[in-house]
Amino acid sequence: MFKVIVALALALSAQMLPAKEAPLAADNPELEKRVMSVSEELRCLVCQNQTIADSHADLAVDLRNEIREKIRQGASNQDIIDYMVARYGDFVLYRPPLKATTVLLWFGPIVLMLAGLAWLVLRLRQRGTVAVPPPLTDEERKRAATLLAGREGGAQ
């Protein structure tokens, strides 16, 4: 009986949950194709490792809607990209151009990798060289022999 009550409660509570609004179906497939084409060139400013075409973040949805509106107004793909760069900077581009301000974006990972590799090689070379102790003097040999003889005599 308890299981039946729980099942009914769950079924009724599911009826009370608000449903999310479904995304609008594309009334113009060509427009949506252009929206996605432009969206693939722009980085999601929230996710940062996804294009706005791939992202489900609210900002990405807003930017796709803005792109859609600009296309309806007759803007070209490059006009839209230029508008987004003017608004958000080169960072919004998924593949930023090579300029003085973006050199670190392009070559920073390579420089860090090479620096890490150089550090590793130096550490391994230092580790590979074994420091050879200087030879014992005659006095140190005699003292060691005395100590060893005393230990051997005490052990018997």
QUIQUIPE-V109616 format. One record per residue. N is the residue number from 1. OMEGA is omega as a letter, one per 30 degrees, with the letter a starting at -180 (999 if undefined). NEAR is the number of other C-alpha atoms within 12 Angstrom. Layout:
BEGIN
N,OMEGA,NEAR / N,OMEGA,NEAR
END
This chain:
BEGIN
1,a,7 / 2,a,8 / 3,l,9 / 4,l,10 / 5,l,11 / 6,l,12 / 7,l,13 / 8,l,14 / 9,l,14 / 10,a,14 / 11,l,13 / 12,l,12 / 13,l,12 / 14,l,12 / 15,a,11 / 16,a,10 / 17,l,10 / 18,l,8 / 19,l,8 / 20,l,6 / 21,a,7 / 22,l,7 / 23,a,10 / 24,l,10 / 25,a,10 / 26,l,15 / 27,l,11 / 28,a,14 / 29,l,13 / 30,l,14 / 31,a,26 / 32,l,23 / 33,l,20 / 34,l,28 / 35,a,34 / 36,l,28 / 37,l,25 / 38,a,37 / 39,l,36 / 40,l,28 / 41,a,32 / 42,a,41 / 43,l,34 / 44,a,31 / 45,l,28 / 46,a,22 / 47,l,20 / 48,l,20 / 49,l,19 / 50,l,23 / 51,l,31 / 52,l,36 / 53,a,31 / 54,a,24 / 55,l,25 / 56,l,19 / 57,a,20 / 58,l,15 / 59,l,20 / 60,l,29 / 61,l,24 / 62,a,20 / 63,l,35 / 64,l,37 / 65,l,24 / 66,l,23 / 67,l,38 / 68,a,31 / 69,l,19 / 70,l,25 / 71,l,28 / 72,l,19 / 73,l,14 / 74,a,15 / 75,l,21 / 76,l,21 / 77,a,27 / 78,l,21 / 79,a,17 / 80,l,32 / 81,l,35 / 82,l,22 / 83,a,23 / 84,l,30 / 85,l,22 / 86,a,14 / 87,a,15 / 88,a,17 / 89,a,20 / 90,a,27 / 91,a,28 / 92,l,34 / 93,a,34 / 94,l,29 / 95,a,22 / 96,l,22 / 97,l,19 / 98,l,15 / 99,l,13 / 100,a,12 / 101,a,14 / 102,a,17 / 103,a,16 / 104,l,16 / 105,a,21 / 106,a,19 / 107,l,16 / 108,l,13 / 109,l,13 / 110,l,14 / 111,l,15 / 112,l,15 / 113,l,13 / 114,l,14 / 115,l,14 / 116,l,14 / 117,l,14 / 118,l,14 / 119,l,14 / 120,l,14 / 121,l,14 / 122,l,14 / 123,l,13 / 124,l,13 / 125,l,12 / 126,a,12 / 127,a,11 / 128,l,10 / 129,a,10 / 130,l,9 / 131,l,8 / 132,a,7 / 133,l,7 / 134,a,7 / 135,a,9 / 136,l,13 / 137,a,11 / 138,a,10 / 139,l,11 / 140,l,13 / 141,l,13 / 142,a,13 / 143,l,14 / 144,l,15 / 145,l,16 / 146,l,14 / 147,a,14 / 148,a,14 / 149,l,14 / 150,l,13 / 151,l,12 / 152,a,11 / 153,a,11 / 154,a,9 / 155,a,8 / 156,999,7
END
